[in-house]
Amino acid sequence: MAKKVVASLQSSGKDFAKVIRMGKSAKTGAYTFKEEIIPTDQVKGYFDKK
């Protein structure tokens, strides 16, 4: 089953990018990570906004 998922991402994978943003919790001080898959033309805008 994993091969089918990877194959489906590879067919349209050039149009999308997986981005991971790291943040720090104000309450606990622990680091949190947020993962998203977005179109490649929106990557710079994703990291510019805060």
C-alpha positions as CSV (number, residue, x, y, z in Angstrom):
1,M,0.0,0.0,0.0
2,A,2.8,2.4,0.7
3,K,4.1,2.0,-2.8
4,K,0.8,3.2,-4.2
5,V,0.9,6.3,-2.0
6,V,4.5,7.2,-3.0
7,A,3.7,6.6,-6.7
8,S,0.7,8.9,-6.5
9,L,2.7,11.6,-4.9
10,Q,5.5,11.3,-7.5
11,S,3.2,11.8,-10.4
12,S,2.1,15.2,-9.2
13,G,4.9,15.8,-6.7
14,K,6.7,18.4,-8.8
15,D,3.8,20.7,-8.3
16,F,3.7,20.5,-4.5
17,A,6.2,20.8,-1.6
18,K,6.1,19.6,2.0
19,V,6.9,22.4,4.3
20,I,7.6,22.2,8.1
21,R,7.4,25.2,10.3
22,M,8.8,25.1,13.8
23,G,7.4,27.2,16.7
24,K,7.8,27.5,20.4
25,S,4.9,27.2,22.8
26,A,4.5,30.3,25.1
27,K,3.1,28.2,27.9
28,T,5.5,25.3,28.1
29,G,8.4,26.3,26.1
30,A,8.2,23.1,24.1
31,Y,8.9,23.2,20.3
32,T,6.0,22.4,18.0
33,F,6.1,21.4,14.3
34,K,3.4,22.1,11.7
35,E,3.6,20.2,8.5
36,E,1.7,21.1,5.3
37,I,1.8,20.2,1.6
38,I,1.4,23.3,-0.5
39,P,1.9,24.3,-4.2
40,T,5.5,25.1,-5.0
41,D,4.7,28.6,-6.1
42,Q,3.4,29.5,-2.6
43,V,6.4,28.3,-0.6
44,K,8.1,31.7,-0.2
45,G,4.9,33.4,0.8
46,Y,4.3,30.6,3.4
47,F,7.5,31.3,5.2
48,D,7.3,35.1,4.8
49,K,4.0,35.3,6.8
50,K,4.2,34.8,10.5
